[in-house]
C-alpha cells in the first residue's frame, strides 16, 4: 500500500462514530452493507463502494469530507475520495 501526502488530511479531526452499529443510512433504510467507513471529519459511518448504496462516498461528496478510515475490525487504513488514494 503506497501512502501519499494529501492536503485533505487537514480535514481530519478526532471523531466518535455516530452510528457504531452500522451504516447510518442503511440502518434507516433497512439495507445491507458489505464494509463500513468512518468519516474522519464528522464521525459519519457509511457503507463502502462494494455495498449497494455506497453511502460513505455519497457522504464525502455531499458535504466535502474527503478522508475516511476503514471501520472494519483490525483495519486502520485511510482513503481520500478526492485523490482516490491511501493516505
C-alpha positions as CSV (number, residue, x, y, z in Angstrom):
1,X,0.0,0.0,0.0
2,X,1.5,3.3,-1.0
3,X,0.7,6.3,1.1
4,X,0.6,9.8,-0.3
5,X,0.9,13.2,1.4
6,X,-2.5,14.7,1.0
7,X,-3.7,18.3,1.6
8,X,-7.1,16.9,2.6
9,X,-5.6,15.4,5.8
10,X,-6.1,18.9,7.3
11,X,-9.8,17.9,7.4
12,X,-9.1,15.0,9.8
13,X,-10.5,15.5,13.4
14,X,-10.8,13.4,16.4
15,X,-14.2,11.8,15.9
16,X,-16.6,9.3,17.6
17,X,-18.7,7.1,15.3
18,X,-22.2,8.5,15.1
19,X,-23.7,5.0,14.4
20,X,-21.1,2.4,15.6
21,X,-23.7,-0.3,14.9
22,X,-23.5,0.2,11.2
23,X,-24.1,2.5,8.1
24,X,-26.2,5.4,9.2
25,X,-28.4,5.5,6.1
26,X,-28.6,1.7,5.6
27,X,-29.8,1.3,9.2
28,X,-32.6,3.8,8.4
29,X,-33.4,2.1,5.0
30,X,-33.1,-1.5,6.3
31,X,-30.5,-2.0,3.5
32,X,-27.5,-4.4,3.8
33,X,-23.9,-3.3,3.5
34,X,-20.5,-5.0,2.9
35,X,-18.0,-3.0,4.8
36,X,-18.0,0.3,6.8
37,X,-16.1,3.5,6.5
38,X,-15.7,6.2,9.2
39,X,-15.6,9.9,8.1
40,X,-12.6,11.4,9.8
41,X,-14.2,14.9,9.7
42,X,-17.5,14.3,11.4
43,X,-17.8,10.7,12.5
44,X,-20.4,9.6,9.9
45,X,-20.4,5.8,9.4
46,X,-21.2,4.8,5.8
47,X,-21.0,1.8,3.7
48,X,-18.2,1.1,1.2
49,X,-18.1,1.2,-2.6
50,X,-18.8,-2.6,-2.7
51,X,-22.1,-2.0,-0.9
52,X,-25.2,-1.4,-2.9
53,X,-25.7,2.2,-1.8
54,X,-22.1,3.5,-1.4
55,X,-23.1,5.8,1.4
56,X,-19.6,6.7,2.6
57,X,-18.7,8.0,-0.9
58,X,-22.0,9.8,-1.2
59,X,-21.5,11.5,2.2
60,X,-18.0,12.6,1.2
61,X,-19.2,14.2,-2.0
62,X,-22.3,15.8,-0.4
63,X,-20.6,17.5,2.5
64,X,-16.9,17.8,1.2
65,X,-15.5,15.4,3.9
66,X,-12.8,13.7,1.8
67,X,-11.0,11.3,4.2
68,X,-12.4,8.1,5.6
69,X,-10.9,5.3,7.7
70,X,-11.9,1.7,7.5
71,X,-14.3,0.9,10.2
72,X,-13.7,-2.8,10.0
73,X,-12.1,-4.6,13.0
74,X,-8.3,-5.0,12.5
75,X,-8.0,-2.4,9.7
76,X,-6.6,1.0,10.2
77,X,-6.1,2.4,6.6
78,X,-7.3,5.8,5.4
79,X,-8.6,6.8,2.0
80,X,-9.0,10.1,0.3
81,X,-12.0,10.2,-2.1
82,X,-10.8,13.3,-3.9
83,X,-7.4,11.8,-4.8
84,X,-8.6,8.2,-4.9
85,X,-5.5,7.2,-2.8
86,X,-4.5,5.8,0.5
87,X,-3.3,8.5,2.9
